[in-house]
């Protein structure tokens, strides 16, 4: 039965993530890059400076930094460690090239999403903020497009509950924990109707569900507080170890770059026929890149809308750095580590095992220590992603329920349940489901970005013409 389900999911995935959607997302990024005059290059230093700057404003619920950390908590997750490995293993080193290309144009997309989210957000009398694609579709494109806003909100809720937010993150965490504490793969506990699993898997899934429950019940402010501490610390830790791995393999870098660039256009020449065509490399690279940085999905602007700022352009720039840090820095380090060590072509490895092999064979430390470091990074990255996507999903449901918070409270418990059952799904099925919902969520958002690109261009032009960036 599971084999048939997996095949059906793969068929749906290929339809959703076909050439049209990839062209839509890339074309959107190119259009927004041109209309904002490639501000992802010219304004990146300013954007990085504003990450920690405090803007005096009473509008919003959390600081710009906390909003960015909430968004990064949802983006820096298994996509950076497991997703990159999956993409390179399936599409060859060339997938990394397309991941970076998509991220470059995705920076303009992320900027535009956050700008529109702040411009069209809704703030009630109590100071509660709600914004994101559903509002910039409804308010920016007009009430006649409200059906598209609802469609986005529905898919956004599903992505959190069945895709990025739960199954793939939990599966990645438990796989890493199980590989470390139970490498022999002993299955000694039988769960009726589900299968036989190790005690490590069952206990870790239970602990994780409890920890998630303790945080998500506290809402946005508790999520942003946890994310503001964990995300910077773990990102820096992972960065240090990944850079060390690359420095230890410095002489192999020229050959690795050749593999990446050549593999992007002719994968079989590099892999000896181990992977598919250029289209496969492009598909896997773009899909996993979007899974990681979420540019085009419309998720990050939901967090950006809650930022304490009066300037849409300013928050757009701050949010743009999320894609830069997530994909161009962290994903690139992971991908380069995998290519340098040849981890992607090791038979029988999938998911986190590919990146684990790279760390074990590329770092000058005992195998167990390297594996432990990667496991800890993955646990915290994925944990914060689970928290961030609970917030996104709740805001989508709040929009669908017209502000009624009773369904949101019920949803939280369903979300916690999904976290608990995540480890008992196959790796292939988990990532395929996540890809499908990612694609479905991206379609309404990208339609809105095309329609409102003129608004983005005008807001950007007026902001810099008025010299507001100098104050």
N, C-alpha and C positions, 0 to 999 in steps of 0.2 A: 504493500500500500504506500509506504513512504517513498519508494522508488517512483511510483506513478505521480505522486504529489510533487516530488522534486522536478520531474520532467515537465509537468504542467506549469510550475512556477518559472522554470527556465524559458519556456515558450512565451509566457506573458512578459517576462523581463526583456526578452529580445524585441518584442513589439514596442514596449514602452521606451526602452533605451535604444531605439533604432537611430538611423541617420537623421531623421527630422528633428528629434529632440536635441541631439548633440549640436546640430546646426543652429537651432533656435537659441540655445544657451550661449554658444560661442559668438553668434552674430549679435546677440544682445550685449555681450561684454564688449565687442568691438565697437558697436554703435555708441554705447555710453562712454567708452574711452575717447572716441573721436569728439563727441558732443561736449565732454568735460575737458577737452584738450589734453588728454593723457595726464590727468592730475595725479594718477597713481605713481607717476615718476616725479613730477615737479613738486608735489605737495606732500610726499612721503615724510621728509624730515620734520615738517610742521605737524603732521599727524602723529608721529612718534612722540614729539614734544608734548602734545596735548593729552596724551594718554594719562599722565599723572597731574596735569594742571587742573585746578579747581575753578569752575565758573560760578560766579555769584548769581544764583537763581533759585526761586522757590518752586518753580514748576517742575514736576516730576517726582519720582519716589526714591531713586538712588542716584549716586554720583555717576558721572560719565565713566569713571574707572570701574566702578562696580557693575555698570551695565555692560561694559566691554568684557569684564571677567565672567559675567553670567553667560554672555554669548560665547566666549572662549571655552567656558566650562562645557558647553554643549558641542563645540567643534573639536577641541583637542581631546580626543578619545581613542577608541580602538581603530578609527580610521587612520590615525597617524602611525600606528604600530602594526595592526593586523591588516587594515585596508590596503596600505601601501604594499605589504608583502603579497596579498592576494592579487593585486593588480599586476605586479612585476612577475609573479609566478605564472599568471595566465596570459599576459600580453608581452612578456619579455621586458628587458631594460627600457625599450622604447616607450613603454607605458608611462614611465617617470617623466619623459620629455613632454608628453601631452598633458600630464598632470600639472606641470609647471606653466605651460602655455595657458591652460584653462584658468589657473590661479592668477596669472598676470592680468588677464582681461576680467577675471572675477573680482579683482580689487575695485574696479570701476562699478561693477554690478553691486557689490556690497555697500560701497559708498552711496550709491543711488537709493538702495533699499532703505538704509538708515535715514537718509535725508528726508525721503518721503514719509517715513514712519513718524518722525518728529513733527513734520509739517502738518500732517493730517490726523494726529493722535487726538484722543478724547480724554479730557481730565474732568472728573466730576467734582462736586462741591467738597467732598471729603479728601480730595487730593489723589484719589485712586486713578491710575493711568492705564489706558488700554489703547494699544495701537499696533500697527503692523499691516501686512498686505490687505487684510480684509477691510481695513479702514481707508487705505489709500486707493483701493479699488472702488469702494462705495462712494467716498467723498471726492476723489480725484477724477474718476471716470464717469461718475454719475449714478443715480439710484437705479437706473435701468440695468446696471451691471452688478447689482447686489447678488444675483444668483452665482456670479463668478467668485465673489467674495466668500459666499457660503461654501462653495465647492472647495476653495482653498482651505478654509477653516476645517472642513471635514477631513480632507486629506492630511492636513497638519496634525490633527488629533490622532489620526491613524499612524502617521510616521512615528509619533512619540510612543504610542501604545504597542505597536507591532514592528516598528522598524529601528531607526537609529536609537531611540530613547531606551528601549528595554532589551529585546532579544539579543541583538548583536553585541551590545556592551556587556551584558551579563554573561553571555556565552564566552566572550573574550576573557573576562576576569576569571571565570571558573576554569577555563581551559589552562590559563597560565598557572593558577594555583594548583590544579590537579597535576600538571606536568612537573611542577617543582616538588610537591609533597607526595605524589603518587606516580612516579615516572614509569613504573612497571605496568600501569593501567589495570590494576586488580579491581574487578567488579564484584563486590561482595554483599550488596544490598539490593534486593529485588523489589521494585515498585510495581504493583499490579496495574496492568494495562499500559505501562510506560516503558519498562525495561529494567535492566540491571545496571546500577551505578555505584561508584566508589563512595565510601563514607565522606571523603573529602568534598566531593561534588555536592552532596546533599547538605552537609553542614555549612559549607561556604555560601550556598545559595540562600539558606535560611538566615545566616548572619547578615548577608548583604541586604536582604529584604527588610530586615529589622532596622538597619542603619538608614536605609532610604526612607523608611516610614518616619523615623525620628526627625529627619530634615524636611521632607516635602510637606508635612503637616503644618510646618511653620510658615509656609508661603514664600513670596519673593525675597523679603528682606533676610530671612534666614539662609535661603539658597545663595543669595549674592554675598553674604558674609562668609559662608563656608568657601565659596568659589574664590573670593578675593584673597584667601589665605593659601588654599591648596594649589590653585592653577599656577601662579607665578613660581612658587617653590618647586613644583614638580617639572614645570617646563624648563627651568634653569638646570635642574638636576639631569634631566634627559639630554638637554643640549650639551652639557659638559661631557657626559659619557659618549655621546654620539660623535662629538668633535674629536675626542681622544681616540676613538676607533678609527676615524678617518686619518688622523695624524700618524697612527701606527701603521697605516697602509698607504702612506703618501706616494710611494713609487708606482702604485697600481692605478692612481687617479687618471692619468692620460688615457689608458686603455679603457677605463670605466666610462669616461666621457664619449669615447668613440663608440662603445657598445650602446650607450643611451641614445646618442644622436642618430647613428646608423640604424639602430633597432626601431626607431620611431617611424622610419620610412620603408624599411625592408627587414622586418623581424626575423624571417627565416634565414637570412644570410648570416645573422649573428647567432641565432639559436640552433641552427642546423635542423630546422623543421620542428623544434620542440613546441613551439607555440604557433598561433595562427597568423593572419595577415595584418597589414597595416591598420585595417579597420578595427581588428580585435584590439590591437595595442592602443589605438585612439579611444575606442569605446571604454576599455578597462581603465585607462588613465584618467579620462574625463569623468567617468562615473564615480570612481573612487576619490578623485580630487574633490568633486562636489559633495560626496558623502563626508569628506573630512572638513572642508572649509565652509560648506553650505551656501556658497555664493550662488544666488539664483533661486534657491529654495524658498526664501522669504522667511526663514526662521529667526535669524539674528535681528532683523528690525523689530521683532516683537519685544526683545530685550532693550533695544536702543530707544524705543518709544518711552520707556520708563526713566530715561536719564534726566537729571536735573540740568536742563539747558534750554535756552531760548533760541538757539541758533541751529537750524537743521543741518547746515553745511558743516558746522563744527563737529556735531555728533557723527555725521557721515564720514568725515575724515578719521575720527577715532575708531569707528567701527571698521573702516577699511583696513586698518592695521591688523585686524584679526585674521584676515585672509593671508596677509603677508607673513605673519608669525606662524600661523598654522601650517600652511602648505609650502610656501617658498622657503621657509626656514626648517621647520620640524619635519615635515613629510620628505623634503629633499634630503635631509640628514639620514632619515630611515632608509630611503630608497638607495642612496649612495652606499650606505653600509651594507645593504643586501647585495648590491652589484659587486662591490669591492671584494667581498668574501665568497662570492659565488653561491650564496645561500639559496637564491631563487631557482637554481637548477639541481638542487639536491632531491633525489627521488623520495617519494613517500612523505614529504613535508607539506603542510598546509597551514594557513592562518598564522597564529602567533609563533608556531614552531619554526617558521622561516626566519623571522626576526631574532628569535632566541638563538638559532644556529649562528647568525651573523655576530651577535654579541659574544657568544661563547668562543668563537673562532677568530674574532677580530680584536678583542680586548686583551691586554696583558695581565689578566687576573685569572684566578681559578675558575673553572667552568661553573661551579655552583654559585659563586659570588656574582658573576656576570648575569646568570639566569635570574638570581634573586633581585638584582637591580632592575632588570627589565620587568619582572613580575610586579614589583612595587609601583613602578611608573605606570604600568598598564592598569593596575587596580585603581590608582587615584585618578588617572585620566578618565577612565571609563565611569568611575563613580560620580565624578562631577558632571559628566555628560548625561548620565541618568537624571541627575537633579535638574540640569538646565532644560532638558526636554520635557520634564514634568511641567515646568513653568510654561513652556511654549504650548504644550497640549492643553493645559488648563485655560490659557488665554483664548485659544481657538474655541474651546467649548463654551467659555463665557460669552464670546461673541454670538455663537449659535443659539445660546439660551437667553439672549437679550439681557445679560447681566445677572441672571438668576444663579446664585452661587450654590444652590442645593445640588444640582447635577455635578458641579465641580468637586464637591466633597465626596460624592459617591465615586467619581472618576479616580480620585486619589487612591482609593482602596483597590480598584481594578488595576491601576498602574503598579501598585505594590505587588499584587498577585502576578502580574506579567513578569515582574522582576524575578519572582521566585521560580516561575516555570521556564524561564529563558534557557537555563543550562541543559534542559532535556531535549533541545532541538538540535538537529544536525547543523554543522558549520555552513554547508552549502545552502540549505534552506534558509537559514538566518540571513545571510548576506543577500540572497536573491529577493527575499521579501522586503528587506530594507531598500534595495535598489528600486524595486517596483514602486513603493510608496514615495520615495524621493522624487522619482520622475513625475508621478501624478501630481505631487505638490508643486513642482517647479513650473508646470505648464501654465496655470492661471497667473502665477506671480510674474513670469516672463512676459505674458501678454500685457499685464499692467505696466511693466517697465518700458516696453516698447511704446505704449500709449502715452505714458507720462514722461518720456525722455526729454520733451521740450520743457517741462516744468523743472526737471533736474538741471538742465543747461542754463535756464534763466536764473534760478536760485543761486547757482554756482557763480555765474557771471556777475550778478548784482552784489553778492557777498564780497568778492575780491575787489570789485571796482570801488566799493565803498570803504575799502581798507580795514574792514572789520577784523581781518587776520592779524593786523599789526597791534591791536589793543590788548 
